[in-house]
């Protein structure tokens, strides 16, 4: 028998993803952010079942976290198509194209080449990937230009520190890897 929940018990807790350059303390604070809301919702759940607030045990928490939609913590936006081309990603693409242009490669050829390499190959999964990359590289807005400046500075800093080889695409691969590792969900139960 499945129970339908109403109000706040039917709505997951939505969190925006943490920033890219967060400290371990900020990451910990971000992970702890939903705790007050979870506590408030536990009181609503106990009230829904006619239980006293002190009657909460680990089993009740486990059941609530596993089965009640209002106790689910969702990172990012709600349902719908996932955003692939953020301003940050577009800026990273423009930087990768610029790195190839320094070698005398045209924008069109650079886009074709990048479409066959990670991280771009996984973003454009069809034969006209070079054209998709070229189109996306022209859609850089003000926020994207800010990211581009940040990417350039970060790349130059890594190169000076000897943390990254001076080869086209190395920064994009390293940066995407850092994002994937940082945004990998951690189980906090």
N, C-alpha and C positions, 0 to 999 in steps of 0.2 A: 504494500500500500504506500503510495507516494503522496506526500503532503505538499500542497502549494503554499508558498509563503507570500505575504503581501508587504508593501511598504519597504522599509529599509532592509528587511530580511531577504527580500527578493533581489536586491541590487548589490553587485560586487563592489568592493572598495577599489577605486581607480587611483593609481599612482602614476605620475609622470616619470619617465626614466631619469635616472640621475645624470648629471652633467658628465662630460667626457673627462674632465680633469678634476676628479674628486679625491679628497684625501681619505685615508682609511677611516678617520673619525666621521667624516661626512657620509661615507658609505654606510657605516654602522647606524648613524642617525636616520638615514633614509630607510634602512631595513626595519628600524624600530618605529617609524612614523605611523604605520597602521595600528599599532597596539592600543591606543586609547579608543579608536573607533571599534576595534574588535571587542573590547571590554564593554562598550556601550551596547553593541549588538548582542552580546551574551546576555545582558540584562533583559533586552527585548525578547530574546528567545526563551529565557526562563519564564518571563511573564506570559508569553504565548502558551506555554505548557502548564501554567499555574504553579510554578515552583518558586521557592524562596531563593533570594540572591545568594545565600550562603551554601546552598545545596550543590554548587558547581564542583565537579570532579574532573580529573584528567580525561576520563572516558567521555564525558559530556563535551569537553573541548574538542577531543578528537573527532567525535561524530559531527559536531557543528562545522569544523574545518573541512571535513571530507564531503558533507552532504548538503549544507545549507548555502544557497547561492550568495546570500548576504555576507558570508564569511570568506568568500574567495577574494584574494588580492590579485588584481589584474594590473600588469604594468603596461603603460601606454594607452593608446586610444581604445575605444570600444570596437564593436563589430564593424566589419567593412574591409575594404581592400587595404592591405598593408602598404604603407608609404615606402617606396624603394628609393626614390630620388629626392632626398632631403637636400637642403642647401649645403650641408656639410659634405655629402657624397658628391654633389655636382662640383664643389670646389676642389675636392680631391681628384676628380676626373680632369678638370682644367689644369691642375698642377701636373698630372701625369702627361697630358698632351704637351704642355710647355717643356717638360723634360726631354721629350722626343724631338720637339722643334729645334732645340739647341743643337741636336745632332744633324740638322738639315732635313728632317723629315716633314712633309706637309701635314696639315691638320687632318686631311682625309686619310692619308696613309697611316698617320699616328692612331687614328680612331680604329681603322681596320686591324692594326697590329694589337692594340689594347683589347679589342673584342675577343681575341684568342687567348688572353692571359688573365689570370686571377688578379684582383678580385672582380674584374669586369666581366669575364666570361660567364660567371654565375648570375650576373644581372641582366645580360642580354643572351637569351638562350636560342636565338634563331639566326638564320643565315645573313640577315641584314644588320647584324650587331654593330658594325662600324658606323652605319648611318644613324642608328639609335644613339650611339655615343656622341656623334657629332651634334645631333639635335639637342641632346641633353646638355652638352657643353655650352650651348648658346643661351640657355635659360638661367643663367646665374643672376640672381637678384642682389639687393643690397646686403642682405644677411649672408648670402653666399660669398660675396666679395670680402666680407669680414672674415669668413672662414678661410678663404684663399690666403689672405694675409697671415692668418694664424698658422695655417699649414706650412707656408713658406718658411716662416720663422722657426717653427718646430723642426722641420726637415733640416734646415741649416744648422740648428743647434745639435741635432743628432749626428750630422755629418762631422761637425767640428769635434764632437766628443768621441768620434770613432765608433759610434753605436750602429752605424748604417753605412753600407757601401754607396759610393757615388755612381749609381747605375739607374737608368730610367725605370720607374715603377717600383723601386725598392721601398720608397716611403709609403706608397699606397698600400702595398701588401702588409707592411709592418703596422700601419695605422688601423687598417681593417681588422687585423688580428687582435690588436689591443682593444678595440671596441667589442669584438665578439667575446673575448675573455671577460671583460668588465661587465657586460650585460648578461652573462650567463646566469640564470636564476639560481639562488641558493636556497635550500630547504631550511626554514627556520623553525620547524616544529620540534 
